[in-house]
Amino acid sequence: MRKIIAATFVSLDGVMQAPGGPQEDPVGGFKFGGWTFHYFDDVAGAAMDELFSKPFALLLGRRTYDIFAAYWPYQKDPIADAFNPATKYVATHRPDTLTWQNTQSLGPDIVAALRRLKQEDGPDLLIQGSGNLIQTLLANGLIDEIRLMIFPLLLGKGKRLFGDAAMPAAFKLVKSRTSSTGVIMATYERSGEIEVGSFVTGEPSDAELERRKTWR
């Protein structure tokens, strides 16, 4: 069974838009494209090398596909060497315009296609960027592992990693480290349902009962 892994750069306030450069994704008037650039060091670079060291297929939303397809086929570096031959699965309404080598459309039913792909043999499915697609996968409980690189800055407005529609689930931290520039690299794996409890002891006061009634 294949895993779906979401690997994402994110700010402290949850923004994931345009980490790579000013022209990457200025939609909505986003002014801070390239916000990760000055935070990379050897530790962060090693984390990226590790991410791409095992066989993978790319899982991309259409906007991220267009960004990647206009860049990576024309580069000569280790990431390009990993991305270009990899199979790319793309969520798109325009499958006839997919021109990057080894690219396939997920078809009209993205969720069904991914449930089927997860059951097949093959490399894990690695999401890069693709915020809208991530929202769909979170809403359907399809992401098995989340690898975050959390950067120590606030970006305010911008496309965010987590929305309100995510299916509730518990995750466990399986690996973490911190770079010299304060970037936290954390890997979380799905670990079942959410368990709840209470720190309240004894019987509730009349004031507490009234508060509960008011807040219902």
Secondary structure, DSSP 4 states (H G I P E B T S, - for coil): -PPEEEEEEEETT-B-S--S-TTS--GGG---TTTTGGG--HHHHHHHHHHTSS-EEEEEEHHHHHHHHTTGGG--SHHHHHHTTS-EEEE-S-GGG--STTEEE--S-HHHHHHHHHHSSSSEEEEES-HHHHHHHHHTT---EEEEEEES----SS-BS--S-PPP--EEEEEEEE-TTS-EEEEEEE--S--------SPPPHHHHHHHHHH-
